[in-house]
Amino acid sequence: MSGVEVIATAGIDTAPEESALVRDSRDALSTDGRLAAVLPGFHPRRAQQDLAAAVAAAFEDRAVLLAEAGTGTGKTFAYLVPALLSGRRTIISTGTRALQDQLYHRDLPRVRDALGTGLRAALLKGRANYLCRQRLERTRGENRFQSPAQAADFQRIAAWSARTRMGDLAEMESLPEDSPLLPLVTSTADNCLGSECPFWGECFVVQARQRAQEADIVVVNHHLLLADLALKQEGFGEILPGAEAFVVDEAHQLPELAAQFFGEGLSARPLVELARDAVAECRGVDGALAALQEPARALEQATRLLRAAMDVLPARGTRPQLLTVPEAVEALEALDSALMALTDALAPLADAAPGLEACQLRARDHRDRLARWRDLDDGGHDDESAGQSGPAVVPSSDDDVRWYELSPRGFRLQRTPLDVSGPLRAHRERSRAAWVFTSATLAVEGRF
Ligand code: SF4
């Protein structure tokens, strides 16, 4: 195969009668094919036809295909053609959101129109990309902006919210990707109120998910694919199991991302957001503010103190490195106590409002993550309160690497499994689908 190296296949019949799908895929990309007839500037390439044939065969056999396709092969069309001609429910995963938008808005419609297939396609991003109407309204009520510019940005989001159909924040081109407003107008799996939300019926996250469930081709990115596989409950957990084929483009990025998703982390920002959300959710609940204001303030303070104690450390390091700093060890203990105090203060209020119940679950989850990162099995943690504050902490595994990372004002405590091939393989086998992994650089010295 010129220009395409099929590095490994599993489950593909190696001496097949060429099936109709393989033949049609090759033909569509040939000199006399439909793409050449319809798309101006389309150049038929042998390597592209070969790759399309290999992808089609993998689809037919529900097999695994690893294909390295050099620049200029035209690999996007080479997998889109068999995916569209097969009529099978296919998930296509790209490396970034920008590539996802390009594939969905440009390449997919061109190939679909050229082939004349009427398949339904959907674009699905992680929930942080969609406006959350409930949080938008809450933020509007609070008016807690740090500057006039931020207040003006919020007004633009509010005006756009009335006219957007998809609620995809990428539509707001002038809003910076790191705008501090984003956490205030988007949801996380932790703070989403789910079916108890007053905006459930018009929720953009729910609608995006419904469109994906009804579509034949769903374009996702690796973050979302892995979140789904790792059951991180991005809120889309039922999308992927029904797929008959997965195409993972830019597949060389998968191992590193997978290590993040099959581990877990705890960072400063969600801790501060939890403290603020707990206070914000007090509105309309008798006695809630009196009970929560102090533990919420203490949690913010403990988070800030931990970051300050880590200032003497390098920007990235291991858990043993962090534990050599006595102030940081104390600050970790204080953070644990603050999370416990907030969890306990929230407990009698959880039934009063869904938002307060969600905050209690978040506080408990953060505390559990912190305990697993600290590895309290060998750290002598006094966990007398676990019975009151939540379920016992799940022990962490010896196969994890525990490390930290600092940003200018934040930190992340991360647990990463040493080997992600096991969980990835288990998910792939359970899916009983075809899996196609492709990239310009998949092999190292001829091996995946
Ligand atoms: S259901 Fe969740 S994401 Fe949707 S509007 Fe409500 S809180 Fe926001």
Residues whose N, C-alpha, C, O or C-beta is under 5 A from the ligand:
A	BS01	SF4	C132 R133 Q134 S187 N191 C192 L193 G194 C197 F199 W200 C203 V205
